[in-house]
Amino acid sequence: MRISGTLSKQRRYRGLFSRGTWFFSSYPEMELESMTVNVTIQDFVADVVSEMFFCNKQQISREIMFIFPVDSDTVVHTFHATMGDTRVEAMLWDKKEAQQLYKATPGMENLRYLQDQWDLWGPVFACFLGTVPPNGEVAISLCYVQELPLHPDGAAKFCWPKKLFPQQKFIRQYLSEEEISENLYFRIRLQSARGVSHIDVNSSCTPLQYTAPDWTSAEVSLKSSPCLSDKLELLVYYGGPHNLSAVVESRDPKAAPGSLLGDPVVMVTLKPSIPEVMPSPGHLGEFLFLMDCSLYQDAQNTLLFLLKSLPLGCYFNIYSFGATFKVFYPQSVEYTQETMDNAVGRISSICPDLGGCDLLGLLRSIYSTPLLRGLPRQLFIFIQRKVSSEEQAIMAEVHRYRDYHRCFCFPTDKCESFYISQAIALETKGKCVCIHSKMTMTSEAVKCLQQALQPLASEISLHWDLPPGLEVTVIRKAPERIFQGHQSIIYAQIHGQAQDPEADVATVTLQYRVGSQPFHYTLRFSMSPSADDRFPVHRIAMMHLLWKLAWQETSKSEMEDIWHSAVKLSLSLGVPSAFTSVVAVRMEQRDTGHRDSLLADPSMLLSPSCNLVPCQLLWLCGSRPVWFKSTKFWIVQKFQLCLETLSPKASHTEVLSQLSAHCKEQESSPEEQMMEEPTAFNTSWDWTISPLSTKLCNFSSIRVVVALQKANGSWALTSALISALGLRKADVEGQSLSKDVKPVLATVLALVWLHQYKWRVSWSELLEAKARRWLWDRTEFHLDECLEAANSLLGCFVEPIIFRI
């Protein structure tokens, strides 16, 4: 439920349908009339309690389904919906037992159809709600906790989609904010031991009210929905140092000491300060380039620029993938002149593959390869085709290893794998760039390589000093490295009994390196835990613990014990996991009691008024993202009218296929047409590149210059370089230069020439940086004499400032 950006347009599907046939679409007639939302943000964890009231504005009854997007940083722990005298409530169940319940649940096949046929993509919570009569109301209660993303300027970022605000069509100019907010109650409480500095919100709100004298807590309320944005965006800025912070949450007094819920949990946020230093060759990392074979011709030039831009001392490898994958080297090799020449020569050997797209098999192969001496691993994935129908398995693998690598993804526009590319980049804190042309592929890839080469924090470790008698067990450990501009949140369980009840101060020390330079920060924090009976920190910690148990490799006998303990853990706070499934029941209101989580309650199934209803955590395999970035809560309708436009003899599956095709042919509104994606990716670019021999290539001058650069950043004064620079050999050889200048003249000439072309290309900065560093390593380098000769030969005037490192 991460909520930022706009990724796609919305379409409305219409049609007539045969009795008993399901068709899923957004249902704007279910209007959100009012809402109550309470959000508590503590450092980088948000606890959201929401209640929304929808109304069926149509004059016919509708059968609806509620769909709520989820992601790997979110735990939905409470859901129920009330319609008149009935209530639908979701609860967790042991997955093995839930499979039997699903068999007894009518309509589960419709969820499977939703999963495979609908146009939305991504993980969702889906629950059938039932029939809503004309002007009937649906009250939906939904609670979740979420790790908040880090904004580039260091703030905690919380978002809420504009579609989930009550509609205010054409009334803003007539009504005051007080009148508009009558159906809107949106309160946000902020807490942090560092102190709340200030907020930035793109909506009308009350002034920030501090509720503690030391500014450690504050409140703010919204007055209206955001006007000019598709979402509410709240940025929370905290005071004090940003490198290290800690929050201790109290135990549940009803739980047994020693259990996760029966002990306090500490959440530690790590955001190392990373200075702008040049990393040593041993810390540059491993760069893996994954190329979709269908892009083999178009992307050769991009691979050339990337290979030439790599620094000496790093490690690299190139994979081409289609129905199968091939790799240039059995394992990544060190970047030298020899390995670079070999790789450049093999680029043209990438052959087209019009079969499938097995990205899952390739990623599993890469993840099974140990990291090289603990070096950071960064993947550059270029993709054009739809991956095999294993998106959920791909994301599971990416999530499992997300602390060990970063991905930069480059899907082409109109690529059916665009949204999974974006999900992979988001999960690994990388970047996804949609490629529209041959120029943007090279320029954006080199920009991402610049980002990948920035200094990072490595060899990260935490050291604890707790009062005697207390110990700490880390649930989610610190990653081995943190990239610049990012942070990591770890969770630990505090257990034991303090020998001195008055001792309530502990310390944690963060140690790391940037290149060869060591850093350390120590934080003193109070062991007096915050009192929160909703346990948001415990829930997030439990989510990480359950992932850890799911990935643990054990024998079958041990797995049985792990399964039982994991189910018990998952049910204790209603935290979904790989060991549980969601089950929903519909019953009369009088048979229900107050519940604040998805806790299993077998007694409900014994009630005579209780009926199982379809409800599940699903992975939708459509073509449009379902995250909050672009969508709202989806209410999905069921039609039971006679379908006259399709063959009455067709099976339900055929009817749905015809209907889906019919709806996709409908024209969108003018507003939607304005949101259409750019023109399809041109796969007929006239790049016929074979970098091994520039004489046989249709290179422009700049591509020849790049192809001739050596791995260390220098150039040799060859006839090919002189010709590419637009010079004559006689003019170059006729320069009266000292003996010490001649070995570096070619590099100075190329550097000055590239600088002159900066207005045309944006991807030569790394090449120029390599050349400058090589020049400054030459003790015999005479700048004035070299620059005067280069300016004279090229007929330009470039100042010495371009040679600064």
Steps between C-alpha positions, in 0.01 A plus 500: 500500500783733426342799344697727271501589135251436221560196285190442295162626397162373619248340265135422561361180352131455419288217363208258540567167659338160518363372829767359728789645302751720680664808360731719699539875453546817700167606640476880524130481592605376846571851622716570802280733705693540823806367676682495831875440496737502797869471418778468756851545361790408725831566325457289184207276597139602434199345675183567298144452627239585239125478462336586167134528410398421141155536346348332194373794293340277236134398499582131472665265745870422459713212616841636581850397593756706687860503378781658700861521375775372731877480478792347684528788752134491604305282744121503468382368834131597521221497242122487530209646307145569618194514272169538680457208739787294359871518554789350303811439703842374396720284719824305472512121493764234480566474126455122494161524671402803291538296182220274623285802586556641152357181350183559699480869405269573205637743243873441559542430128411862435804610698715277282346659192571841648859396558563376147278714277459847642712786373648607834844383614650451843424363848155573644266408781166405336174428681146443372256721691157406370199681359449872555145625428426840339616777734641230725810577706815302564720582799854368458749485786861443404811518719860455395856583605769602257869581483516846345740574217779753536458819299823619329525792744485271804130529589262214573247485215137404556249496215127453457328492158271786405242245382455403864374842598127576489398638162486878478387558141422862414450606861832647600417843358173515694585342835747590769769260620300443818197390300710280271667327795172394661533160331876484548681421824869441439726535804874430502699460821879527480747357752878488514761509775705726271221756498263595219657791313237588242277350230431564135158401367336567163156562647321747722552407864496637851820647648736245650410468868769374737365280777826465696726780630810340345335483154513120502132474400266710289166486320359632176162458330405535136234744392452377143640268236801604290401732217765462232637153569375145464592424862552647841871520571622573852869545573604485866834653597664404827759684705830378639757282320367290217768229505345290775167493686320247719143433615412249772144363505359341814401136534149362512436429869263218400771316303755261649844654570758367258261502206525778242177661617592444865828697475577861403617556144745768388497652153831656390523720191840513329584781258878519475662830410692433180755765395591560137821301488656305218470131589810289472513239220427224750163655594353577158269202488353256248293614200279251316337594169192292407392543138174378348604324177219671312695825552825347377553743211363815656681470832849419377594866500373538857711204614802656328460830689440320830807280461718796408370698799585239765795578729809285527488256787127426500347167397246445224311244295247502216195274468271463200163342566197372313349153529838416658792717602868517416782663690827646371708366792437214747539757776555874503847609393715796598478796264833524315604589147496136404156416645352822360628427149370147524155610615473775237589247235232258621217754506422433135471126577170553686245327282127571474268268688133521415394243760402560861656731756635302794601780735421285803755232410765763433444681830509174695831415336644840592370490857648155551845639414683625812589867517858569400692578819188670631501758221173682423308337214301719260289374210412686180199328341399586143170339404243523222290184517252373755663272753366150544190489719702482821485860620419403857792256516732764353396756760541243778860437391574871464354570844698221659831646381406869502761587764778350289461677166346789312325494162476762229231400250453626145174374347400631160177696475202276420702223668270252673760461776510869587324463834700208627813693397381788712423267789847344483667842504280621785561188708879530470510882534621536145345685209270417208516706181261446210692502171334684214782519245854391420636821648328470838617140542867599495469829685277364780711187545817710540322733744405199710859375482610836639261445790626145546858624526426737788667419833311268734518383858640148537601260778203622705469369855306586816627460855261504795557598863191422709448513878621180674247220475364605161593348167410577142412259219508658155197413286597689188874554495682797354586462131862464396484831313274801457505706182521877507169671567340189650439359845427169664272413792586210727293338775614324815332326792608603852466220751607427853455686827709807585698455822445866584137602439607866493746445213312603188772629266666289231742580220541373146804573286497501121830423328567504125752594235487725197784378283787453744378769742333372821201669667310436819204658678366423847141559607369502856132415517242451771391150586169639626280375219224691330156377603312394188246223532474477119860369477597641157873440554436146623290430189771617259762306698278192486465539123879487463529205738239305303685568172817378668328176606354449151843527337674282755639181349418205725419132487141382465475403866631839614273677253194355668600656832583829332162497325305460824697771681473735201123454477464569871717810465311624195160457664605675822491845335316426176814536285465318164788272405602213276354265762150647513214593267213745527149365547186716513155436643166676464267502799229692672612800701368353824741207469811718483713659765774761498823378340813700423699256290470209257498249784356157428174426679375144436179570693384732221479209258258325736249785495185408301502843332864472394594450134846479348565761232787529248795689650869463429836667462554484123761587243327656199669431168351775285662787318440794732646568846267465794717684753374817655734683265232507237187338635242535769314243700331292236141394545417238243152432370312189393235527226215251464329637189442314175793523262360537150813603314681171560413152393252339747667166438841617604647368822562737788872506421431584135250765600751664731772492236270656240378755749849597607606545137183701429561735792865559414391617155288779648632848446620693802384848587690806366652547845625143499635538148720781625652254747590243237850360521758626245546344161607138507869414533669498162662163450637578156781737593773512239784430739722236344778495756787259531738684736784252446591672174402862450590483132202272435251706704270782413617698804457873536816678604415496869443124496840449339664715765327303776588166343868597491526600867703261713384349827721737701339804334777588256517505119781404265584737215382280214385582148145395595490748790648784293241441230212482750609834648484656155873565484773424250792282598750747355363783715525296816850373427609850404446635853820602676455327834741395770580134542297474824184638342462264203385193706205693642408711196243248369316492834500882526371530144218248563406660832480850349301365205255315727456812709407691186229240426339516845210701365418208270541202732455455873678171551867596462557621860631167627726463199640850558545432872707189422714701257559782750604259772742325264653836405546608862677172574763593239780685678634624166169661406546863382151645487572838340695361207255216434193722521651762270572233237150347533325838468713583197433170323126488576445871438335563837571664833462276803618619839710290740202459737381196305801305630401530865412172671 
